[in-house]
Amino acid sequence: MRTLDTHDEPALHVVMEPETASIPAQSRRQALDWSLVLLSQGIEHSVERPENSARWELLVALESYAAALEAIQLYQAENRHWPWRREILQSGLVFDWASLAWVAVVCVFHWLCSVQPGLQRAGEMDASAVGHGEWWRLFCAIWLHADLSHLASNAALGFVLLGLAMARYGTGAGLFAAYLAGAGGNLFAWFLSPQPRFSLGASGMVMGCLGLLAIQSFALWHRIPAARKYVLSGVLGGVMLFLLLGSAPGTDLLAHAGGFVSGLVIGAALTQVPRLKSNPMINLLCGLVFAALVIWPWWLAVRAG
């Protein structure tokens, strides 16, 4: 019996027989992985499990032994920090139906504005008014829509994207993060656009949800170096969707872009919080702050109007 060292991996024990050499594997999965490696090199072999043994082995012809061993060693070296199979993100809930509650509240605000038209004037995004200290319009404008078609498009897309974001970050944390991203989009548009400027709608918040989803794997960047391509591909995919959904003619491109970028920044920060989705206290606190940032700005808006 001859033992060969394969760096940090378990040693490969080779039992020489008249016609074949046996390369033991630690498990059936490892044996099948190595089998694929040998197949890719055109090395004939068989995978067997000896009687009364918990291990598996690969049988190769004696003349192919050196090439088989070299192929396996190269495979181990190349995949030392990136196993053949790895679960990138945790599995589980992929959609949070609580986003329906957000849709319901948006619809209620639209109905209230039809009954009391003054609410829209008090809460719409007026750049000049914000410049004079009416900061609450950054939040109030998210709940307002010009007509039913405007409401329907934002509610339908927001229901899907917000549900996905809330499932990824937690019900309270995802909702609060998307709301902040929407306000960030309004702030971005106010800062860059000339005055006077009027706008309203939840599209900045919807694009913020897209940013949150595009950056959701950012936590893997430092933990798994090879996962950087997944992070970058996620962001690029989000940019492509943003160009498709958020840059249509007649839309508020500045607010959309600001919401998307705000979602990326907020999402990158949230991914650094361990077990955020499963932490009930953080999600409860985020939900309470979200509720406060709905009630307080509207109270100020109604009082000022």
N, C-alpha and C positions, 0 to 999 in steps of 0.2 A: 504494500500500500504506500502511496506517495501523497504527501500533503503539500499543496501550493498555497501561498499567502496571496489574498486578493485585497490588499490594503486594509481598509476598515471593515470590509464585508466579511461574513463568516467564511472560514477556509473551505475550499472545495476538495473533498476527499475522492480520489480517483482509484477505483478498484480495477486492476488490469485482469482481463480475461483473454482467452485464446483469440477471440475475434472482435470483441467490443470493449469499450471503456465506459464505465458508469460515472455519471456526474450527479451526485445526490442533490436534491432541492429541499428546502425547509418546509415547503407546503405545495399543495396542488396548484395554487395560484402562481407561485414562483416558478414551478415547473412549466406551466403553460406560457408564462411570460418568456422564459428562456427558450421555449420551443419556437415561439414566434421569431425570436432573434435568429435562431439557427435556420429557420425556414427562409428568412430574408436573405441569408447568405448562401442558400442552396445546399445546406449540409443535411444529409439524410440522417434520421435519428428516430427513436421511438420514446414515448413517455410511458413509464410503467410504475406500478406500486408493488414492491415485493410483499409476499405473504408475511403476516404478523409484523408489519412495519408501519409506522405512522408517517414515514417519509416517502417522497416520490423521487424518481430518478430519470435521467435522460441517458439512453444508450446510444452511443455513436460508434462507428467503425474506428478501429485503431488508427488507421491512416488519417482520419478526420479529426482525431482528438485534439491536436494542437490548434487547429483552426477554430474548432468549436469553443475551446477554452478561451482563446483570444477574443472571439466575438462576444462571449458572455462577460468577460472582464471589461471590454470597451463599453458594453451596455451599462454595466454597473457604475463605471466611472462617469459616464455622461449623464446618468440619472440619479446620482448620489443625492442631490438636493431637490429633485423633482421626480417623485415616485411615479410609476406607471399609471396609477390611479390615485387621484386626490380629489376630495370634495371641496370645491372652492368656497361655496357659500352654504350656510346651514339650510337644510330643507325644512319645510313646514308651511305655515300659512302664507299664501301668496297674494291674497286679496282681502281687504278689510271692508265689509259691507257697511260699516259705520259712515262711510263717505256719503251714503244716502241721506243721512241727517244733514250734512252740509248742503246737499242739493235742495232739501226741503227748506232750509233757512234762506237760501238764495231766492227761492220761489216766493217765500213769504215777504221778503223785502221788496221784490218786484210788485207784488200785490199791494203792499202798503204805499208804494210810490204812486201806483195808479189811483189810490184813494186820496192820498195827500201829496200832490205834486211838489209841494214845498220841500219834501224830504230830499228829492233829487237835487234841487238847487243847493240845499244845505250840505249835502255830502259829496257831491261830484268833485273830481280832481281839478280844482281851479289853481293854476300855477301862481297867479298873482296873489290869491288869498293865502296859499301856503307860504309864499315869500313874506307875508305880513304876519306870520305866526300861527296860522290855522293848520297845524300839523295833523290834526285828526282826519283831514280829508285823505291822507295817504292810506288810511285804513277803511274809512267809510266808502270810498269810491269802489272798493272791491265788491261790495254787495249790490251795486247798482248796475242796471242794464238799460240800454236805449229802447229795445223792443223785444218781442217774443223770440224772434229769430236769433238775436244776440244772446238772449238768455239761454235758449235751447242749445246753441253750439257750445257755450262755455259749460253749461251744466252736464251735457253728455260727455264731453271730453274730460272735464274735471272729475266727474264721478269715477271714471276708469283710472286716470292717473293719480288722483288723490287716494283712491282705494289701494292702489299698489304701493304708494309712498307710505301710507299709514300701516300697511302690513309689514313693510321693511323696517321702519323706524319705531313703530309703536303708535297706537291710536292717538294718544295725546301729543306725543312728540312730533309725529308726522304731520298732524293737522296744524300745530303751532308753527312748525318749520315752514310749511307751505304758505301759511298766512304772512309770516315775516318776509318770505321771498316775494309775495305779491306786493307788500308795502315797499320792499326794496326796489321793485320794478317801477313803482310810481315815483319813488324818490330819485331814481336814476333818470327817468324821463323829465322830471321837474328840473333837475340840475343841468341837463344837457340841452333841453329844448328852449327856444325863445318864448317869451311871454307876449301876449296872453295865450293861454293854452287850456283847453277843457277836455277832459276824458273821463271815462268810467268803465267798469267791467272787471270781471274776475280773471281775464285772460293772463294777466301778469302772474297771478297765483297758480294758474294751470301750468304755465311755462316753468314756474318755480318747482312744481311737482316733477316735471320732466327733468330739470336739473338735479333734483334729489335722487331720482332713479338712475340717471346717467353716472353719478359719482358714488353709487352705493358700495362698490367694491374697493374704495380707496384705502380701507384699513389693511388690505392685503399688500399694499405697495412695499412696505418695509419688512413685513413678516415673511413674505414669499417673493423673492426677487423675480422669479420667472412669471409671476402673476401680473407684472406690470403691463404686459401686452393686453390682458383682459381689462385692466383699468382704463388704458388708453382707448381700446376698442369700444368700451362702454361710453366714454365721453364723446368719441367721434360719432358713435351711433346716435347719441342724444343730440349732437349738433345737427346731424342730418335730419332727424325728426323735427328739430326746431325750425330748420329752413323750410321743411315741408308744411308744418302746421302753423308756425308763428310769423311767417313773412309774406302772407297773402296780401294782395293789394287792398288798401283801405283799412288795414289793421294798424294798431298802435305799435309800431316796430320797436320804438325805444323802450316802452314799458315791457314788451315781451322779452327783449334782450336782457333788460335789467332783471326781470324775474328769473330768467333762466340762469344768468350768472350768479344771482343771489342764491338760487337753489344749489348750484355747484359748491359755493363757498360754505353755506350752512350745512349741506350734506357732508362735505369733507370733515367738518368739525364734529358732527354727530357720529360719524363712523368711528371716531376715537373713543367714544363712550362705551365701555364693555357692557354687554347684555342690556342694551338700551330698551329693546322691544319688550323684554320680559320683566322690566323693572316697574312695578305698579306705582310706586311713589313718584318717580320722575314723570311718568305719563299723566298721573293725576295732577301734579303741579303744573305741567305744561297745559293741560286742559283748562285748569282754572285761570292761568294767565291769558290763554286764548279768549276765554269768555270775558275776562276783564277788558281785553283790547277790542272786544266787540261792543260792549256796553258803554264803557267810558268815552271813547271817541264819539259815539252816536249821541250820548248825553250832551257832550260839548257842542256837537253840531246843531242839535235841536235848540239848545239854549242860545247859541250865537245867531241862529236863523230867526 
